[in-house]
Amino acid sequence: MKQRTLFLLCMLLALGCKPKDASPSPSRAETVAPAPDSFVVVLTTSRGAVTMRVHRDWAPLGAERFYRLVQDGFYDGARFFRVVQGFVVQFGLPADPKLGRAWVSRVIPDDPVRHSNRRGTLVFASAGPNSRTTQLFINLADNPRLDTFGRVGFPPIGEVTDGMAAVDALNGEYGETPSQGAIQQYGNAYLEREYPRLDYIRTARVAREWR
């Protein structure tokens, strides 16, 4: 329990750090159509395929942001840089640090928590109220206390529908050691040098939509 609480505190503090030279620039994600009512995203990972269905009515603002980032190829090559066994796996800092700096200040308002943080749910990480940007985690266990954690809780946007075995198999040997600040500054160059056995996302693609 102590380790999990420490993880969340570290996550919140780390997410709150923003590079001084953050300067948003236009990307294809700004021009894609609005997110559909529901859509399927397939992560092709180093451990196998992970299929997730996102529900707009669970968290509309979070679903919209995730849809646009996937359409922009934002997560291609990204590492699962934090794996806490029996709790969560986290990703969402891109392979190219320039891409990360273009999004770090583009926070989105909070969605209310309408669905519990059950095992397999996909959730945006945050650094407090109205601070979600690009990072997400997948719950490895039922974590209902995250529904009300902090001032706003963590609202799931979707769930893994196939490939949870691949999520469970993600390499957790490095735990919470990789520095988010270093990832934001150097991207995969830092991770490949210091944490070469991290699992990663080869591609993230929208596979199906319901409008």
C-alpha positions in Angstrom: 0.0 0.0 0.0 2.8 2.4 0.9 4.5 1.7 -2.4 1.3 2.3 -4.3 0.7 5.6 -2.6 4.3 6.7 -3.2 3.9 5.8 -6.9 0.8 8.0 -7.2 2.5 10.9 -5.4 5.6 10.6 -7.7 3.3 10.4 -10.7 1.5 13.5 -9.8 4.7 15.4 -9.0 6.4 14.3 -12.2 3.5 15.1 -14.4 3.5 18.6 -13.0 7.0 19.3 -14.4 6.9 21.1 -17.7 9.8 22.0 -19.9 10.4 25.7 -20.1 10.7 25.7 -23.8 7.3 24.1 -24.3 5.8 25.7 -27.4 2.7 24.0 -29.0 2.9 23.6 -32.8 0.2 22.5 -35.2 -0.2 18.8 -36.0 -2.5 16.6 -38.0 -4.3 15.8 -34.7 -5.7 19.4 -34.8 -7.6 18.7 -38.0 -9.1 15.2 -37.6 -12.8 14.8 -37.2 -14.2 14.7 -33.6 -14.0 11.4 -31.8 -16.9 9.0 -32.4 -19.2 7.7 -29.7 -17.1 4.6 -29.3 -13.9 3.4 -31.0 -11.4 0.6 -30.9 -7.6 1.2 -30.7 -5.1 -1.6 -31.2 -1.7 -1.3 -29.6 0.8 -3.4 -31.4 3.4 -3.9 -28.6 6.6 -5.8 -28.0 4.5 -8.3 -26.0 1.7 -8.7 -28.5 -1.5 -6.9 -29.6 -3.6 -5.1 -27.0 -7.1 -4.1 -28.1 -9.0 -1.4 -26.2 -12.5 0.0 -26.7 -12.9 3.7 -25.7 -16.4 5.0 -24.7 -17.0 8.6 -25.2 -19.8 8.7 -22.6 -17.4 7.5 -19.9 -15.2 10.6 -20.2 -15.8 12.6 -23.4 -12.9 15.1 -23.1 -10.4 12.3 -22.4 -11.8 10.1 -25.2 -11.5 13.1 -27.6 -7.8 13.7 -26.6 -6.8 10.1 -26.9 -8.5 9.7 -30.3 -6.6 12.7 -31.7 -3.3 11.6 -30.3 -3.7 8.1 -31.8 -4.7 9.6 -35.2 -1.5 11.7 -35.0 0.7 8.7 -34.4 1.8 10.1 -31.0 2.2 6.8 -29.2 4.2 5.0 -31.9 7.5 3.9 -30.4 6.6 5.0 -26.9 7.8 2.9 -23.9 5.8 1.5 -21.0 8.2 3.5 -18.7 6.5 2.7 -15.4 5.2 -0.8 -14.4 4.1 -1.4 -10.9 3.1 -5.1 -10.6 -0.4 -5.6 -9.3 -1.3 -1.9 -9.7 -0.8 -0.1 -13.1 1.3 0.3 -16.2 1.9 3.8 -17.5 2.8 5.2 -21.0 2.3 8.3 -23.0 5.7 10.1 -23.2 6.6 10.0 -26.9 9.7 8.6 -28.5 10.5 12.0 -29.9 10.9 14.6 -27.2 10.0 17.4 -29.6 6.6 15.9 -30.1 6.1 15.7 -26.3 7.0 19.4 -25.9 4.4 20.3 -28.5 1.7 18.8 -26.3 2.8 19.3 -22.7 1.0 22.5 -22.2 -2.2 21.4 -23.9 -4.1 20.4 -20.8 -7.7 19.3 -20.9 -10.4 20.0 -18.3 -11.5 17.1 -16.0 -14.2 14.7 -16.8 -16.3 13.3 -13.9 -15.6 9.7 -12.8 -18.5 7.7 -14.3 -16.8 4.3 -14.4 -14.7 2.6 -11.7 -11.0 1.9 -12.1 -11.4 -1.8 -12.6 -8.7 -4.1 -13.9 -8.1 -3.5 -17.6 -9.5 0.1 -17.6 -7.6 2.8 -19.6 -7.2 6.0 -17.7 -5.4 9.4 -18.2 -2.8 10.3 -15.6 -2.9 13.8 -14.2 -1.1 16.2 -11.9 -4.2 17.5 -10.2 -7.3 19.3 -11.4 -7.5 20.1 -15.1 -4.0 18.8 -16.0 -4.4 15.8 -18.3 -2.3 15.9 -21.4 -0.9 12.7 -23.0 0.0 10.1 -20.3 -2.3 7.2 -19.6 -2.2 4.0 -17.4 -3.9 0.7 -17.6 -5.1 -0.8 -14.3 -3.5 -4.2 -13.5 -6.0 -4.8 -10.7 -9.3 -3.3 -9.4 -8.3 0.1 -8.0 -11.5 1.7 -6.8 -9.7 4.1 -4.5 -8.5 5.9 -7.7 -12.1 6.8 -8.4 -11.9 9.5 -5.6 -8.2 9.9 -5.2 -7.2 13.6 -4.8 -9.7 16.3 -5.6 -11.1 14.9 -8.8 -10.3 11.2 -9.1 -9.1 9.4 -12.2 -11.9 8.8 -14.8 -11.4 5.8 -17.1 -12.0 6.4 -20.8 -12.1 2.8 -21.9 -11.0 -0.8 -21.3 -8.9 -3.6 -22.6 -11.1 -6.0 -24.5 -8.4 -8.4 -25.7 -4.7 -8.8 -25.0 -4.7 -8.3 -21.2 -2.2 -11.1 -21.0 0.2 -9.0 -23.0 -0.3 -6.1 -20.6 0.4 -8.4 -17.6 3.6 -9.5 -19.2 5.1 -6.1 -19.7 8.6 -5.9 -18.2 8.4 -4.5 -14.7 12.1 -4.9 -13.7 12.7 -1.2 -13.6 9.6 -0.3 -11.6 9.3 3.4 -11.2 13.0 4.1 -11.8 13.0 5.9 -15.2 12.9 9.6 -14.9 10.0 11.4 -16.5 12.0 14.6 -16.7 14.8 12.8 -18.7 12.2 11.1 -21.0 10.7 14.5 -21.7 14.1 15.9 -22.5 15.7 13.1 -24.4 12.9 10.7 -25.4 13.8 7.1 -26.3 17.5 7.9 -26.6 17.6 8.1 -22.8 15.5 5.0 -22.3 17.3 2.8 -24.8 20.6 3.6 -23.1 19.6 3.3 -19.5 16.6 0.9 -19.6 17.1 -1.2 -22.7 14.6 -3.9 -21.8 11.5 -1.8 -21.4 8.6 -3.0 -23.5 7.1 -0.6 -26.0 4.3 0.3 -28.4 5.2 -0.3 -32.0 2.0 1.3 -33.4 -1.3 2.6 -32.0 -4.1 2.7 -34.5 -7.9 3.2 -34.6 -9.3 0.0 -35.9 -13.0 0.6 -35.7 -15.5 3.4 -35.0 -19.1 3.7 -34.0 -20.7 7.1 -34.7 
